[in-house]
Amino acid sequence: MSTRWYRTKFAIIAFHVFAWLLLFCLPLLFHREPDQSHLNWNAILNPRSFIFDACSISFFYLNSLVLIPRFLNRKKIGVYITLIIALFFVFLYLLNILPVVGHKKGFQREYFFAILPFLFFWAMSTVYWFVRDKIRTEQLLKDRENENLKTELSFLRSQVSPHFLFNVLNNMVAMARLKSDLLEPSLIRLSGLMRYMLYESDEASVTLLRETEYVNSYIELQKIRFAKSLIIRVDMDPGDHQLIEPMLLIPFIENAFKHGTGNIEDPIIEISLKISDGLIDFRVRNKFDNKNEEIKDKTSGIGLPNVERRLKLLYDHKHILSINKDNSRFTVSLQIKLH
């Protein structure tokens, strides 16, 4: 995943430089020549100002990057306070190297008014550390959550393949017992499906075209099995370069073949997929027999619960899934917004 531009190292450094320049140029707004027509550049372009600016910047980053993480964050409050007080006197000493015009070297009473800007930069650096630490912590939690989601999705995908292969191999066993001539073409189809599952299903996404090719191969495999005993109507738009989660559609189709065949009068399965303005409209319909449902449910596997969980993880607010039983007809309707 590419880093957003405002999180790049260059953007962060540029922001810090701009913020310091803006802060140290503020005296120009309050120091003008008597005629009010020219800015008094001496307010910021003098050796004493440079020392003040350098001390302020050094203290800001020393406090936020070193002192707070190593002492305050580790509950060494006494050591931290001692170091802050020591740095304040170092700050006064460095300012005394170039005294204010008209003053002698040495600690003057006016120098202690420097505690106000010192406290200002201390507060800024402390707030900066807490904000930076909070953002970093939230990012770590987000990354950890993403890793957990990836792990769960990987586990769910790993469940799909064995479940699918278990059903297909049972079909192959039946063909072998009958010494069917369709066994060889079925094995060829199966090898293509396994190639997809092994080498492409681990990707984060595949093209809709490749996914529909996989689905059509599965349907052709089932046509070989059922021959003329089942009416299968397929109308699938192969799409273009739209991306989709791999092996997301197959559980619905597999479920239709599992529950829409057997001791069912005039079995029929209808599969359609339409694409319009980035919206996938996928529908599967099949007839079912209530008498056989209880027996089949005991061995129904993890197909539908699995895919429902994957939809929740990947397309939480971008999909609508409805599953209805009406007049001995089972209908699955899935809409996914890809953009």
C-alpha positions in Angstrom: 0.0 0.0 0.0 1.5 3.4 -1.0 2.1 6.0 1.6 0.0 9.1 1.5 1.9 12.2 0.3 1.5 14.1 3.5 3.0 11.2 5.5 6.2 11.0 3.4 9.5 12.1 5.1 9.9 15.0 2.7 6.4 16.4 3.4 7.0 16.1 7.2 10.3 17.9 7.0 8.9 20.6 4.7 6.0 21.2 7.2 8.4 21.5 10.1 10.7 24.0 8.2 7.6 26.1 7.2 6.3 26.1 10.7 9.6 27.3 12.2 10.0 30.0 9.5 6.5 31.2 10.1 6.9 31.3 13.9 10.3 33.2 13.9 9.0 35.7 11.3 6.1 36.8 13.5 8.2 39.6 15.1 8.2 41.3 11.7 4.5 42.0 12.2 5.2 43.9 15.5 8.4 45.7 14.7 8.2 48.4 12.1 10.1 51.5 11.3 8.8 54.7 12.8 7.2 55.7 9.4 5.3 52.3 9.4 6.3 51.8 5.8 9.2 49.3 6.2 9.6 46.1 8.1 12.3 46.0 10.7 14.4 43.0 9.6 16.8 43.6 12.4 14.1 42.1 14.7 15.0 38.7 13.4 18.2 39.1 11.4 20.7 39.6 14.2 23.1 37.2 16.0 21.1 37.2 19.2 17.9 36.2 17.4 19.8 33.4 15.7 21.0 32.1 19.0 17.5 32.3 20.4 16.0 30.4 17.4 18.7 27.7 17.5 18.2 27.2 21.2 14.5 27.0 20.8 14.6 24.5 17.9 17.2 22.4 19.7 15.2 22.3 22.9 12.0 21.5 21.1 13.4 18.3 19.4 15.6 17.3 22.4 12.5 17.3 24.6 10.2 15.6 22.2 12.5 13.0 20.8 14.8 12.3 23.7 13.8 13.5 27.1 10.1 12.6 27.1 10.6 9.0 25.6 13.6 8.2 27.8 12.6 9.7 31.1 9.0 11.1 31.4 7.5 8.2 29.4 9.4 5.7 31.7 8.1 7.4 34.9 11.5 9.0 35.7 9.8 12.3 36.5 12.4 13.6 39.0 15.2 13.1 36.4 13.1 14.7 33.7 12.3 17.8 35.7 15.9 18.2 36.7 17.0 18.1 33.1 14.4 20.6 32.0 15.5 23.1 34.7 19.2 22.5 33.8 18.4 23.2 30.1 16.6 26.4 31.1 19.8 27.7 32.7 21.8 26.6 29.6 19.3 28.5 27.5 19.9 31.7 29.7 23.7 31.2 29.5 23.6 31.0 25.7 21.5 34.1 25.5 24.0 35.9 27.7 26.8 35.3 25.2 25.4 38.2 23.2 23.6 40.5 25.6 20.9 43.0 24.6 22.4 46.2 23.3 23.0 48.6 26.2 23.3 45.8 28.7 26.5 44.3 30.2 27.2 40.6 30.2 25.9 38.8 33.2 22.5 37.5 34.4 20.1 40.4 34.4 16.7 40.4 36.0 15.1 40.8 32.5 16.7 37.5 31.4 14.3 35.5 33.6 11.4 36.7 31.5 12.9 34.2 29.0 11.1 31.6 31.0 7.9 32.4 29.1 9.2 31.5 25.6 11.0 28.6 27.2 7.8 27.3 28.7 6.0 27.9 25.4 8.5 25.7 23.5 8.4 23.1 26.2 4.6 22.9 26.0 4.7 22.8 22.2 7.3 20.0 22.1 5.3 18.0 24.8 2.1 18.4 22.9 3.9 17.4 19.7 5.2 14.2 21.3 1.8 13.2 22.6 0.1 13.8 19.3 2.9 12.0 17.4 2.8 9.1 19.8 -1.0 8.9 19.5 -0.9 8.9 15.7 1.8 6.2 15.8 -0.1 4.1 18.2 -3.3 4.3 16.2 -1.4 3.4 13.0 0.1 0.4 14.8 -3.3 -0.7 15.9 -4.7 -0.2 12.4 -1.8 -2.2 10.9 -2.3 -5.0 13.5 -6.1 -5.1 12.7 -5.3 -5.3 8.9 -2.9 -8.1 9.6 -5.6 -9.9 11.6 -8.1 -9.4 8.8 -5.6 -10.8 6.2 -5.0 -13.8 8.4 -8.7 -14.4 8.8 -9.4 -14.0 5.1 -6.5 -16.4 4.3 -8.0 -18.9 6.7 -11.5 -18.5 5.1 -10.1 -19.0 1.6 -8.2 -22.1 2.8 -11.6 -23.5 3.9 -13.2 -22.9 0.5 -10.8 -25.1 -1.5 -11.1 -28.3 0.5 -14.8 -27.9 0.8 -15.1 -27.5 -3.0 -12.7 -30.3 -3.8 -14.5 -32.7 -1.4 -17.7 -32.2 -3.4 -16.1 -32.5 -6.8 -14.1 -35.6 -5.9 -17.3 -37.3 -4.7 -18.6 -36.7 -8.2 -15.5 -38.2 -9.7 -15.9 -41.3 -7.6 -19.4 -41.7 -8.8 -18.2 -41.4 -12.5 -15.4 -43.9 -11.9 -17.8 -46.5 -10.5 -20.1 -46.1 -13.5 -17.0 -46.3 -15.8 -18.3 -43.1 -17.5 -16.5 -41.8 -20.6 -17.0 -38.3 -19.0 -14.5 -39.0 -16.3 -11.5 -37.9 -18.4 -12.9 -34.5 -19.5 -14.0 -34.0 -16.0 -10.5 -34.5 -14.7 -9.2 -32.0 -17.3 -11.7 -29.5 -16.1 -10.8 -30.2 -12.5 -7.1 -29.6 -13.2 -7.9 -26.2 -14.5 -9.9 -25.4 -11.4 -7.1 -26.6 -9.2 -4.6 -24.4 -11.0 -6.7 -21.4 -10.3 -7.1 -22.3 -6.7 -3.4 -22.9 -6.1 -1.8 -20.1 -8.1 -4.4 -17.3 -8.2 -6.8 -17.6 -5.2 -4.1 -16.4 -2.8 -4.0 -13.0 -4.5 -5.8 -10.1 -2.8 -8.0 -9.7 -5.8 -8.4 -11.0 -9.4 -10.1 -9.6 -12.4 -13.8 -10.3 -12.7 -13.0 -11.9 -16.1 -10.7 -14.5 -14.5 -13.2 -15.2 -11.8 -16.1 -15.8 -14.3 -13.8 -18.1 -16.3 -13.3 -20.1 -13.1 -17.1 -20.2 -12.4 -17.9 -21.2 -16.0 -15.3 -24.1 -15.7 -17.1 -25.3 -12.6 -20.5 -25.1 -14.3 -19.2 -27.0 -17.3 -17.9 -29.7 -14.9 -21.3 -30.0 -13.3 -22.9 -30.2 -16.8 -20.8 -33.2 -17.5 -22.0 -34.8 -14.3 -25.7 -34.2 -14.6 -25.9 -34.4 -18.4 -29.6 -34.0 -19.4 -31.1 -34.5 -15.9 -30.7 -30.9 -15.0 -31.5 -27.6 -16.8 -28.7 -25.0 -16.3 -29.2 -21.5 -17.6 -26.2 -19.2 -17.5 -26.0 -15.5 -18.4 -22.8 -14.0 -17.1 -21.2 -10.7 -18.2 -17.4 -11.5 -18.2 -16.7 -7.9 -17.3 -13.4 -6.1 -18.2 -10.7 -5.2 -15.7 -12.8 -4.9 -12.6 -11.2 -6.5 -9.5 -13.0 -8.8 -7.1 -12.1 -11.1 -4.2 -11.2 -14.5 -5.7 -13.5 -17.5 -5.2 -16.2 -15.2 -3.8 -19.1 -16.3 -6.2 -18.5 -20.1 -6.4 -19.9 -21.0 -2.9 -23.4 -19.7 -4.0 -23.2 -21.7 -7.2 -21.9 -24.8 -5.4 -24.8 -24.5 -2.9 -27.3 -24.4 -5.8 -26.0 -27.6 -7.3 -25.9 -29.2 -3.8 -29.4 -28.4 -2.9 -31.0 -28.0 -6.3 -30.4 -31.6 -7.5 -31.3 -35.0 -6.4 -34.9 -36.1 -5.9 -36.3 -32.8 -7.3 -38.9 -32.8 -10.1 -37.6 -30.9 -13.2 -34.6 -29.4 -11.5 -33.4 -26.1 -12.8 -30.5 -23.7 -11.9 -30.3 -20.2 -13.2 -27.2 -18.1 -12.9 -26.8 -14.5 -14.0 -24.2 -11.8 -13.5 -24.6 -8.2 -14.8 -22.3 -5.2 -14.5 -23.4 -1.6 -14.6 -21.6 1.5 -13.5 -19.3 -0.4 -11.2 -22.1 -2.4 -9.6 -22.1 -6.2 -9.8 -25.5 -7.8 -9.8 -25.1 -11.6 -9.2 -28.1 -13.9 -8.9 -28.5 -17.7 -8.4 -31.8 -19.5 -8.4 -32.6 -23.2 -7.9 -35.5 -25.4 -7.0 -35.4 -27.2 -3.7 -37.3 -29.9 -1.8 -38.0 -29.3 1.9 -38.0 -33.0 2.6 -34.3 -33.2 1.6 -33.1 -30.0 3.3 -32.7 -31.4 6.8 -30.5 -34.3 5.5 -28.4 -32.0 3.3 -28.0 -29.3 6.0 -26.1 -31.8 8.2 -23.3 -32.0 5.6 -23.7 -28.6 4.0 -20.2 -27.6 5.0 -19.0 -24.1 5.6 -19.8 -22.6 2.1 -22.4 -19.9 2.8 -21.3 -18.9 6.3 -17.8 -18.6 4.9 -18.6 -16.3 2.1 -20.9 -14.2 4.2 -18.0 -13.6 6.6 -15.7 -12.6 3.7 -18.3 -10.2 2.3 -18.5 -8.6 5.8 -14.7 -8.2 6.0 -14.1 -6.9 2.4 -17.3 -5.2 1.3 -18.9 -4.2 4.7 -20.9 -1.2 3.4 -20.6 -1.9 -0.3 -22.7 -5.0 -0.7 -26.2 -6.3 -0.3 -26.8 -10.0 0.1 -30.3 -11.5 0.3 -31.2 -15.2 0.5 -34.8 -16.1 0.1 -36.9 -19.3 0.0 -40.2 -18.9 -1.8 -42.5 -21.5 -3.4 -39.8 -24.3 -3.4 -37.4 -21.9 -5.1 -34.1 -20.8 -3.4 -32.8 -17.4 -4.6 -29.5 -15.7 -3.8 -29.1 -12.0 -4.8 -25.8 -10.2 -4.3 -24.9 -6.7 -5.3 -21.4 -5.4 -4.8 -20.3 -1.8 -5.4 -16.7 -2.0 -6.8 -15.9 1.7 -6.7 
